[in-house]
Amino acid sequence: MGTVLSISPATKKAIEAEVTGCAPKNDKSLKRHSMFVSLSWKKLVANSAKKSAKKVTPNPLPSLPSSHVDHLNNENVRKTEEKKLKAPIPVPVPTVPTRLSSVQKQSSSVSLVSPRRIVIQASTGELLRCLGDFMCRRCYKLKELNSGEVILWFRNIDRTLLLQGWQDQGFITPANVVFVYLLCEDAIEESIDNPAELQGTFQTCLYLAYSYMGNEISYPLKPFMIEANKEVFWETSLAIISRMSAKMLQLNADPHFFTEVFQDLKNQRDTSESNLDR
């Protein structure tokens, strides 16, 4: 789109004179015409700059009614929920312990059954009789020894400690009798042929049992010690502790081991009775 600029003859002459360097005679008319040309030229440049700077804005989108927009939003929410419902739900797979997997690899003919629990019952009097029978059978050289005498040694010491106030309740219980048997089975030797030696060794075992299993902090030595064997008493105590310390701890910590010793003590009565029947 072009613009036509009309210039008067006088103006044209003024421009030519300005270009050639020849000044016209009438300066006032020249100045007037030159001012008009410069103003017209500036206005033309300004109009063209405005047209070039004018931005073309795209046609705006037609506005939708609010009800239609709500409908589209609801549709989008419904489609999203349907996708979530159709998506597969991950199921956690349980891990199998190594021990269980090794058991499953065994032959199907082997039945996985827990070991049968063995229940052994015996009264305190019965276990004391079993302990006395064991002592009589072990010390076979002492022909006059009987189980009642061994039980009497045990009961006299327990009664003395009660009467003297060293303990508030009796020590003789099934568990404590089993503990005494564990020590006597190690300390009592078959070569004993003196009743005093046997009583001294047996009462040394009782002292260790009271010290280890008793309810009191400490016990006196006099009820357990025979005056004639003080040095032998301590030597025997240290020897028993050195040999039996681990088993004494195991008896209290391992129920299976306690059951074995319990059953062994109970079998002492049955064995002695079968021998007497013969």
TORKOL-4160 file (C-alpha; in steps of 0.2 Angstrom, whole numbers, padded with zeros to 4 digits, m for minus):
278
<pt num="1" X="0000" Y="0000" Z="0000"/>
<pt num="2" X="0009" Y="0016" Z="m0006"/>
<pt num="3" X="0007" Y="0034" Z="0000"/>
<pt num="4" X="0007" Y="0048" Z="m0013"/>
<pt num="5" X="0016" Y="0064" Z="m0008"/>
<pt num="6" X="0012" Y="0080" Z="m0018"/>
<pt num="7" X="0025" Y="0093" Z="m0018"/>
<pt num="8" X="0021" Y="0111" Z="m0024"/>
<pt num="9" X="0033" Y="0119" Z="m0037"/>
<pt num="10" X="0040" Y="0131" Z="m0025"/>
<pt num="11" X="0044" Y="0117" Z="m0013"/>
<pt num="12" X="0052" Y="0107" Z="m0027"/>
<pt num="13" X="0063" Y="0122" Z="m0031"/>
<pt num="14" X="0068" Y="0124" Z="m0013"/>
<pt num="15" X="0073" Y="0106" Z="m0012"/>
<pt num="16" X="0083" Y="0107" Z="m0028"/>
<pt num="17" X="0091" Y="0122" Z="m0022"/>
<pt num="18" X="0095" Y="0114" Z="m0005"/>
<pt num="19" X="0103" Y="0099" Z="m0014"/>
<pt num="20" X="0113" Y="0109" Z="m0027"/>
<pt num="21" X="0119" Y="0122" Z="m0013"/>
<pt num="22" X="0111" Y="0137" Z="m0022"/>
<pt num="23" X="0101" Y="0147" Z="m0009"/>
<pt num="24" X="0085" Y="0154" Z="m0016"/>
<pt num="25" X="0081" Y="0172" Z="m0015"/>
<pt num="26" X="0066" Y="0171" Z="m0004"/>
<pt num="27" X="0072" Y="0163" Z="0012"/>
<pt num="28" X="0055" Y="0165" Z="0021"/>
<pt num="29" X="0045" Y="0155" Z="0009"/>
<pt num="30" X="0059" Y="0142" Z="0008"/>
<pt num="31" X="0059" Y="0140" Z="0027"/>
<pt num="32" X="0041" Y="0138" Z="0027"/>
<pt num="33" X="0040" Y="0125" Z="0013"/>
<pt num="34" X="0055" Y="0115" Z="0021"/>
<pt num="35" X="0046" Y="0115" Z="0038"/>
<pt num="36" X="0031" Y="0108" Z="0029"/>
<pt num="37" X="0040" Y="0095" Z="0021"/>
<pt num="38" X="0049" Y="0089" Z="0037"/>
<pt num="39" X="0033" Y="0089" Z="0047"/>
<pt num="40" X="0024" Y="0079" Z="0033"/>
<pt num="41" X="0039" Y="0067" Z="0032"/>
<pt num="42" X="0039" Y="0064" Z="0051"/>
<pt num="43" X="0021" Y="0061" Z="0051"/>
<pt num="44" X="0022" Y="0048" Z="0037"/>
<pt num="45" X="0036" Y="0038" Z="0046"/>
<pt num="46" X="0026" Y="0038" Z="0062"/>
<pt num="47" X="0011" Y="0031" Z="0053"/>
<pt num="48" X="0020" Y="0017" Z="0045"/>
<pt num="49" X="0029" Y="0013" Z="0061"/>
<pt num="50" X="0012" Y="0011" Z="0070"/>
<pt num="51" X="0006" Y="0000" Z="0056"/>
<pt num="52" X="0021" Y="m0012" Z="0057"/>
<pt num="53" X="0021" Y="m0013" Z="0076"/>
<pt num="54" X="0002" Y="m0017" Z="0076"/>
<pt num="55" X="0001" Y="m0036" Z="0082"/>
<pt num="56" X="m0012" Y="m0047" Z="0074"/>
<pt num="57" X="m0021" Y="m0056" Z="0088"/>
<pt num="58" X="m0029" Y="m0073" Z="0085"/>
<pt num="59" X="m0047" Y="m0076" Z="0085"/>
<pt num="60" X="m0052" Y="m0080" Z="0103"/>
<pt num="61" X="m0060" Y="m0097" Z="0107"/>
<pt num="62" X="m0079" Y="m0097" Z="0109"/>
<pt num="63" X="m0083" Y="m0097" Z="0128"/>
<pt num="64" X="m0093" Y="m0113" Z="0134"/>
<pt num="65" X="m0107" Y="m0112" Z="0146"/>
<pt num="66" X="m0103" Y="m0117" Z="0164"/>
<pt num="67" X="m0114" Y="m0132" Z="0164"/>
<pt num="68" X="m0105" Y="m0140" Z="0149"/>
<pt num="69" X="m0088" Y="m0137" Z="0157"/>
<pt num="70" X="m0094" Y="m0146" Z="0173"/>
<pt num="71" X="m0101" Y="m0161" Z="0162"/>
<pt num="72" X="m0083" Y="m0163" Z="0154"/>
<pt num="73" X="m0075" Y="m0162" Z="0171"/>
<pt num="74" X="m0086" Y="m0176" Z="0178"/>
<pt num="75" X="m0083" Y="m0186" Z="0163"/>
<pt num="76" X="m0064" Y="m0185" Z="0165"/>
<pt num="77" X="m0065" Y="m0190" Z="0184"/>
<pt num="78" X="m0076" Y="m0205" Z="0179"/>
<pt num="79" X="m0064" Y="m0211" Z="0166"/>
<pt num="80" X="m0049" Y="m0209" Z="0178"/>
<pt num="81" X="m0059" Y="m0220" Z="0192"/>
<pt num="82" X="m0063" Y="m0233" Z="0179"/>
<pt num="83" X="m0044" Y="m0235" Z="0174"/>
<pt num="84" X="m0040" Y="m0237" Z="0192"/>
<pt num="85" X="m0052" Y="m0250" Z="0195"/>
<pt num="86" X="m0047" Y="m0260" Z="0180"/>
<pt num="87" X="m0029" Y="m0259" Z="0184"/>
<pt num="88" X="m0022" Y="m0276" Z="0192"/>
<pt num="89" X="m0019" Y="m0275" Z="0211"/>
<pt num="90" X="m0002" Y="m0281" Z="0216"/>
<pt num="91" X="m0002" Y="m0296" Z="0228"/>
<pt num="92" X="0013" Y="m0297" Z="0239"/>
<pt num="93" X="0022" Y="m0314" Z="0238"/>
<pt num="94" X="0027" Y="m0321" Z="0255"/>
<pt num="95" X="0045" Y="m0326" Z="0257"/>
<pt num="96" X="0049" Y="m0344" Z="0262"/>
<pt num="97" X="0062" Y="m0346" Z="0276"/>
<pt num="98" X="0077" Y="m0356" Z="0272"/>
<pt num="99" X="0074" Y="m0368" Z="0286"/>
<pt num="100" X="0056" Y="m0372" Z="0280"/>
<pt num="101" X="0062" Y="m0373" Z="0261"/>
<pt num="102" X="0075" Y="m0386" Z="0267"/>
<pt num="103" X="0061" Y="m0396" Z="0276"/>
<pt num="104" X="0050" Y="m0396" Z="0260"/>
<pt num="105" X="0064" Y="m0404" Z="0250"/>
<pt num="106" X="0063" Y="m0420" Z="0261"/>
<pt num="107" X="0054" Y="m0435" Z="0256"/>
<pt num="108" X="0035" Y="m0435" Z="0257"/>
<pt num="109" X="0035" Y="m0451" Z="0267"/>
<pt num="110" X="0044" Y="m0443" Z="0282"/>
<pt num="111" X="0030" Y="m0435" Z="0293"/>
<pt num="112" X="0035" Y="m0418" Z="0301"/>
<pt num="113" X="0029" Y="m0421" Z="0318"/>
<pt num="114" X="0036" Y="m0411" Z="0333"/>
<pt num="115" X="0045" Y="m0422" Z="0346"/>
<pt num="116" X="0034" Y="m0430" Z="0359"/>
<pt num="117" X="0035" Y="m0421" Z="0376"/>
<pt num="118" X="0039" Y="m0433" Z="0390"/>
<pt num="119" X="0031" Y="m0429" Z="0407"/>
<pt num="120" X="0039" Y="m0437" Z="0422"/>
<pt num="121" X="0031" Y="m0436" Z="0439"/>
<pt num="122" X="0037" Y="m0442" Z="0456"/>
<pt num="123" X="0035" Y="m0436" Z="0474"/>
<pt num="124" X="0048" Y="m0430" Z="0485"/>
<pt num="125" X="0048" Y="m0445" Z="0496"/>
<pt num="126" X="0049" Y="m0457" Z="0481"/>
<pt num="127" X="0064" Y="m0447" Z="0474"/>
<pt num="128" X="0073" Y="m0448" Z="0491"/>
<pt num="129" X="0070" Y="m0467" Z="0491"/>
<pt num="130" X="0078" Y="m0468" Z="0474"/>
<pt num="131" X="0093" Y="m0457" Z="0480"/>
<pt num="132" X="0095" Y="m0469" Z="0495"/>
<pt num="133" X="0094" Y="m0484" Z="0484"/>
<pt num="134" X="0107" Y="m0477" Z="0472"/>
<pt num="135" X="0119" Y="m0474" Z="0487"/>
<pt num="136" X="0117" Y="m0492" Z="0494"/>
<pt num="137" X="0120" Y="m0500" Z="0477"/>
<pt num="138" X="0135" Y="m0489" Z="0473"/>
<pt num="139" X="0143" Y="m0492" Z="0490"/>
<pt num="140" X="0141" Y="m0511" Z="0489"/>
<pt num="141" X="0155" Y="m0513" Z="0501"/>
<pt num="142" X="0145" Y="m0506" Z="0515"/>
<pt num="143" X="0134" Y="m0521" Z="0519"/>
<pt num="144" X="0124" Y="m0512" Z="0533"/>
<pt num="145" X="0120" Y="m0497" Z="0524"/>
<pt num="146" X="0102" Y="m0494" Z="0519"/>
<pt num="147" X="0093" Y="m0481" Z="0510"/>
<pt num="148" X="0083" Y="m0474" Z="0526"/>
<pt num="149" X="0100" Y="m0470" Z="0534"/>
<pt num="150" X="0105" Y="m0459" Z="0519"/>
<pt num="151" X="0088" Y="m0450" Z="0519"/>
<pt num="152" X="0090" Y="m0447" Z="0538"/>
<pt num="153" X="0107" Y="m0438" Z="0535"/>
<pt num="154" X="0098" Y="m0427" Z="0522"/>
<pt num="155" X="0083" Y="m0423" Z="0533"/>
<pt num="156" X="0093" Y="m0420" Z="0549"/>
<pt num="157" X="0103" Y="m0406" Z="0540"/>
<pt num="158" X="0088" Y="m0398" Z="0533"/>
<pt num="159" X="0079" Y="m0398" Z="0550"/>
<pt num="160" X="0094" Y="m0391" Z="0559"/>
<pt num="161" X="0095" Y="m0376" Z="0547"/>
<pt num="162" X="0076" Y="m0373" Z="0549"/>
<pt num="163" X="0077" Y="m0373" Z="0568"/>
<pt num="164" X="0092" Y="m0362" Z="0569"/>
<pt num="165" X="0084" Y="m0349" Z="0558"/>
<pt num="166" X="0096" Y="m0351" Z="0543"/>
<pt num="167" X="0082" Y="m0354" Z="0531"/>
<pt num="168" X="0063" Y="m0350" Z="0531"/>
<pt num="169" X="0057" Y="m0365" Z="0522"/>
<pt num="170" X="0063" Y="m0383" Z="0518"/>
<pt num="171" X="0076" Y="m0386" Z="0505"/>
<pt num="172" X="0070" Y="m0404" Z="0501"/>
<pt num="173" X="0060" Y="m0403" Z="0484"/>
<pt num="174" X="0060" Y="m0414" Z="0469"/>
<pt num="175" X="0071" Y="m0402" Z="0459"/>
<pt num="176" X="0084" Y="m0400" Z="0473"/>
<pt num="177" X="0084" Y="m0419" Z="0476"/>
<pt num="178" X="0088" Y="m0421" Z="0457"/>
<pt num="179" X="0102" Y="m0408" Z="0459"/>
<pt num="180" X="0109" Y="m0418" Z="0474"/>
<pt num="181" X="0109" Y="m0434" Z="0464"/>
<pt num="182" X="0119" Y="m0426" Z="0450"/>
<pt num="183" X="0133" Y="m0422" Z="0462"/>
<pt num="184" X="0132" Y="m0438" Z="0471"/>
<pt num="185" X="0133" Y="m0448" Z="0455"/>
<pt num="186" X="0150" Y="m0440" Z="0451"/>
<pt num="187" X="0157" Y="m0439" Z="0469"/>
<pt num="188" X="0152" Y="m0455" Z="0477"/>
<pt num="189" X="0165" Y="m0469" Z="0472"/>
<pt num="190" X="0162" Y="m0488" Z="0473"/>
<pt num="191" X="0178" Y="m0490" Z="0483"/>
<pt num="192" X="0171" Y="m0481" Z="0498"/>
<pt num="193" X="0171" Y="m0494" Z="0512"/>
<pt num="194" X="0170" Y="m0482" Z="0527"/>
<pt num="195" X="0152" Y="m0476" Z="0533"/>
<pt num="196" X="0160" Y="m0459" Z="0540"/>
<pt num="197" X="0169" Y="m0456" Z="0523"/>
<pt num="198" X="0153" Y="m0459" Z="0514"/>
<pt num="199" X="0143" Y="m0447" Z="0525"/>
<pt num="200" X="0157" Y="m0434" Z="0524"/>
<pt num="201" X="0157" Y="m0435" Z="0505"/>
<pt num="202" X="0138" Y="m0435" Z="0504"/>
<pt num="203" X="0136" Y="m0420" Z="0516"/>
<pt num="204" X="0149" Y="m0411" Z="0505"/>
<pt num="205" X="0138" Y="m0413" Z="0490"/>
<pt num="206" X="0123" Y="m0407" Z="0501"/>
<pt num="207" X="0133" Y="m0391" Z="0505"/>
<pt num="208" X="0136" Y="m0387" Z="0487"/>
<pt num="209" X="0118" Y="m0390" Z="0483"/>
<pt num="210" X="0112" Y="m0379" Z="0496"/>
<pt num="211" X="0124" Y="m0365" Z="0491"/>
<pt num="212" X="0119" Y="m0367" Z="0473"/>
<pt num="213" X="0100" Y="m0370" Z="0474"/>
<pt num="214" X="0095" Y="m0364" Z="0491"/>
<pt num="215" X="0084" Y="m0349" Z="0494"/>
<pt num="216" X="0097" Y="m0341" Z="0506"/>
<pt num="217" X="0113" Y="m0331" Z="0503"/>
<pt num="218" X="0124" Y="m0341" Z="0513"/>
<pt num="219" X="0123" Y="m0357" Z="0525"/>
<pt num="220" X="0134" Y="m0361" Z="0539"/>
<pt num="221" X="0147" Y="m0375" Z="0538"/>
<pt num="222" X="0145" Y="m0384" Z="0554"/>
<pt num="223" X="0129" Y="m0394" Z="0550"/>
<pt num="224" X="0138" Y="m0401" Z="0534"/>
<pt num="225" X="0155" Y="m0403" Z="0540"/>
<pt num="226" X="0162" Y="m0418" Z="0551"/>
<pt num="227" X="0176" Y="m0412" Z="0563"/>
<pt num="228" X="0188" Y="m0426" Z="0557"/>
<pt num="229" X="0188" Y="m0421" Z="0539"/>
<pt num="230" X="0189" Y="m0402" Z="0537"/>
<pt num="231" X="0203" Y="m0402" Z="0525"/>
<pt num="232" X="0195" Y="m0416" Z="0515"/>
<pt num="233" X="0179" Y="m0406" Z="0515"/>
<pt num="234" X="0187" Y="m0392" Z="0506"/>
<pt num="235" X="0197" Y="m0403" Z="0494"/>
<pt num="236" X="0182" Y="m0413" Z="0489"/>
<pt num="237" X="0171" Y="m0396" Z="0487"/>
<pt num="238" X="0184" Y="m0389" Z="0475"/>
<pt num="239" X="0186" Y="m0405" Z="0465"/>
<pt num="240" X="0167" Y="m0407" Z="0463"/>
<pt num="241" X="0166" Y="m0389" Z="0457"/>
<pt num="242" X="0180" Y="m0391" Z="0445"/>
<pt num="243" X="0172" Y="m0406" Z="0437"/>
<pt num="244" X="0153" Y="m0402" Z="0438"/>
<pt num="245" X="0152" Y="m0383" Z="0437"/>
<pt num="246" X="0146" Y="m0384" Z="0418"/>
<pt num="247" X="0133" Y="m0398" Z="0422"/>
<pt num="248" X="0126" Y="m0388" Z="0437"/>
<pt num="249" X="0123" Y="m0374" Z="0426"/>
<pt num="250" X="0116" Y="m0385" Z="0412"/>
<pt num="251" X="0104" Y="m0393" Z="0424"/>
<pt num="252" X="0095" Y="m0376" Z="0427"/>
<pt num="253" X="0096" Y="m0370" Z="0409"/>
<pt num="254" X="0092" Y="m0385" Z="0399"/>
<pt num="255" X="0075" Y="m0394" Z="0402"/>
<pt num="256" X="0080" Y="m0408" Z="0391"/>
<pt num="257" X="0095" Y="m0412" Z="0402"/>
<pt num="258" X="0085" Y="m0410" Z="0418"/>
<pt num="259" X="0073" Y="m0423" Z="0411"/>
<pt num="260" X="0087" Y="m0435" Z="0408"/>
<pt num="261" X="0094" Y="m0434" Z="0425"/>
<pt num="262" X="0077" Y="m0434" Z="0433"/>
<pt num="263" X="0073" Y="m0450" Z="0423"/>
<pt num="264" X="0090" Y="m0458" Z="0428"/>
<pt num="265" X="0086" Y="m0455" Z="0447"/>
<pt num="266" X="0069" Y="m0462" Z="0445"/>
<pt num="267" X="0076" Y="m0478" Z="0437"/>
<pt num="268" X="0088" Y="m0481" Z="0452"/>
<pt num="269" X="0073" Y="m0486" Z="0462"/>
<pt num="270" X="0066" Y="m0498" Z="0449"/>
<pt num="271" X="0083" Y="m0506" Z="0446"/>
<pt num="272" X="0086" Y="m0509" Z="0465"/>
<pt num="273" X="0069" Y="m0517" Z="0467"/>
<pt num="274" X="0072" Y="m0528" Z="0453"/>
<pt num="275" X="0089" Y="m0534" Z="0460"/>
<pt num="276" X="0081" Y="m0537" Z="0477"/>
<pt num="277" X="0067" Y="m0548" Z="0468"/>
<pt num="278" X="0081" Y="m0559" Z="0461"/>
